[in-house]
């Protein structure tokens, strides 16, 4: 794939379009370019806390116009995955015990699942700022009793103003240690999240590009999903760090402004 036949775009959010809730140079213009050219796209995030509507509003405060239908979270990907596990001929309604916030519970409910603490089919763990010992204990017991273990994303830590916070991956390790059961992880770097996004758009991987700032999640998952991969230098990766991996992106750029048909004016590229 040479990148010249791109008809659809997937892009990570943090480190690509925004950094610390500030829009990065070229982000607003690139979104407008896609809108103007009527190109299908989705903004992806491993964060399962917020609904797509919430994230759309947060991005708007950063100066980025992203309709909620153009946002794809690990919560939405997880709910889609779970819905596909139910036999459509069985007329059964799946059930879940969920540890997570509104982004996850809303997506799972919309997918047709019952949320219960009694003999659920699945235990689903997502991001939350309110992990409780009681909820984790309940999850451990339900998994021991036969519930299948699903994780929205593997991130071990998350950011906060005071420093790092334990995240889904850390909590999952605790549950795995107590149960001996590994979760199925839906979010990046599992290419399942990208494939579900492509299915949501009705797009083909050979005509889709993925923009990300991390080699170990965005780029490897995009590569495994068969997409054209673009690494930006506005997030967690550096040009020196690329050599640490046995694979490479198709293209490396300093920022998304390099993808604009018309260059930014006023030297924003150097920001």
N, C-alpha and C positions, 0 to 999 in steps of 0.2 A: 504494500500500500504506500503510495507516494504522498498522500495528504491532499492531493488536488481534487479528489472526488468526494470530499466530505459533504454529506448532506444532512448530518445530524450531530449534535454536540452534547456531551456530558461534561460537567465541570464540578470539581470540588468547590466548597464554599470558603472555609477558613484557609488563609494563606494564598488563595488564588483570586477571589473577588473581594474579600474583606480581611483586615488584620486589626484585631482589637476593636472591632465594631466600626472601623473606618474603611471606607471604600478605597481599594487600591487603584492606582492610575490605570485608566483604560477600561475598568470594569463596567461602569455605567454605559460607556460608549459601545462596548462589545455586546452587551445585552440589547441595546437599542439596534445595533447592526443585525443581530439575529432576528429581532422582531420585524425590522424593516424588510429583510430578505425572506421572511416567513419560513425560517429554518426551525425545525423542531429541536428543542433542547430541554435538559433538566439540570437543575442545581442539586448536587448530592451532598449529603452529610451523614456521618455515622452517629450523630447526636439523635437520640430517640426521645428526648425530654419534651420537645415542642412539636405541636402540630404544624402542618404546612402553612396554615393560616397565620399562626404565631410567627413563624420564621419569615413569612412574606412581610409582615408588619415590621419586624426587627430590621430586615434588610432595607425597607423603605426609609427607616430612620437613619440608615447609613447612606442614603441617597441612591439606592439601587431599586429599580422597579422589576420585581420578579413575582408574577402572579402565583398564587398558591398551587395551581395545577402544574406549575413548572418546577416544583420542589419535590424531591424524592429522598426520604429519610430512611434510616435503618429500621425504624418502626414500621413504615409502610412496606418496605421490602420483606420484613419478618411476617407481617400480617398476610401479605400476598403468598409467601412461601407456605404458611400454615393452611391457607385456604386451598392451596393446590394439593395438600396432603389428604383432604377429605374425599372419599369416594363419592362422586356425584350421583351414583345410582343407589347409594345406601340410604338416602334421605336422613342421614344422621347429622346432628349439629355438634360441632366440636366444642370442647371446653378447655379453658386455660386458667391456671393460677398465675397472676401477673405481678411482678415486682417492677414498678416503673411509674412514669408520670403520664400526663394527659396525652402526650404524643403517641405513646404506645397503647394505652388503654383505648383511646379513641379509634386507632387503626384496627385493633383486634376486634373491637365491638362492631365496627363497620364491615369487617370481613365475615360477620355472621357468627362469631364465637360467643359462647356463654362464659362468663368469668365466675369461677367458683373455687372454693377451698375444699370441695368434696369430690374426691376421685377424678381430678381433671385429666384430660388426655395429655396436656403439656404443662410444664412449668416454663414460663418465659421471663427472662431477666433482662431488663434494660436499664438505662441511665436514670438515676434519681439522686437528689440531694438529701434524701431521707431514708437511707437504708436502715432497717431496724433488725435487731437480733431476733425478734419474734417472727418477722417475715422470712428471714433467712432460715430459721429453724423449721418453719412450716414448709419451705421449699425443699429442704433436705429430706424431710419425712415423706413428702409426696413423691419425690424422685425415688426414694427407697421403696415406696409402695408401687412403683411402676410407671409413673408419669415420665414422659420424654422431656429432655432438658434442652431448651432453646435459648440462645444468647443473641441479642440484637447486634452486638459488636464486641470486638476483643480488646478495646482500649483499656489498659490497666490503670491509667491516671487521666485526670482532666484538669484544666486550668481553673484558677480562681485568683481573686485579688490578693489573697493571703499566701498563695502558693499552690502546689499540686494537691489534688484530691483523689482518693481511691475511686476508681470507676468500675464499669461492668466487668472487665477482665479480672480485676482483683477480687471482686465479690464472687465471680464464677470459680476462681481458684479455691476459695474457701469452701464453696458448695461441692466442688469436685473432690477435694480432700476428704470431706465428710461422707461422700456417697460412693466414691470410686467411679463416678460417671462423668465422662467428658461431654460438654454441650455441643450441639451443632450450632455453629456461628454463621449468621446470615450476612452481616455487614462486611465492609472492606477489612481485610484483603480477599475475602471470598468473592470470586467473580460472579457468584449468584446474584449479588446486589446489582451489578451492572447489567446482567442478563434480564433481571426483572425490570430494570429501568428501560432497557431496549424494548422489552415486550410491552411495557406501558405506553411507549411512544409508537409501537409498531415499526420499529427501525431495525436495520440490519447492521451487524457489527462491522462488516467490511466497509460501510459507508459512514461510520461514526468515529469521532475523535473524543478522547478523554483527556481533560486538562487537570493536572494535579500537582501538588507540591511535595509529595512523599513517594520515594522510590518503593518503600516496603509495603505500601497499601495501594495508592492510586495507580502507580505505574505497573506494578506486578499484576494487579487485578485486571487492569485494562488490557495488558498484553495477553493474559490468559483467556480473556473474553474475546480476543481477536480484533481489538480496536487499534486505531492509530493513537499513539500515546504522546502527550506533550507535557514536559516537566517545566514548571516555572520556578524561578529563583526568589520569589517573594514570600516563601513560607519556610519550611523546616529543612529543605535540602540546600546543599551548596554544590558547586561544580566539582570540588574535590571529593565530596562524599559519594559521587556517582560511581567512582572506581571501586567502592567497597562491595558493589553488587555484581552478580554474574550476568546481568541483563542490562539493556540500555533502553531509554525512551526513543521514540522515532525522532523527536525534536526537543531541543532545550532552548528556552527563551527566558529573558530577564523578567518579563511581566506580560500580562495579557494584552497590553497595549500593542505588542508586536503582531497581534492577530487582526488588528484593525485595517480596513481597506484604506482609510485615510489617517495618516499619522496625527498624534495629538499635537496641539500647538502649545507653545509656551514652555517647552522643556520639561513637561511632566514626566517624561521617560526617565529622567534622572532622579526622581523622587525616591 
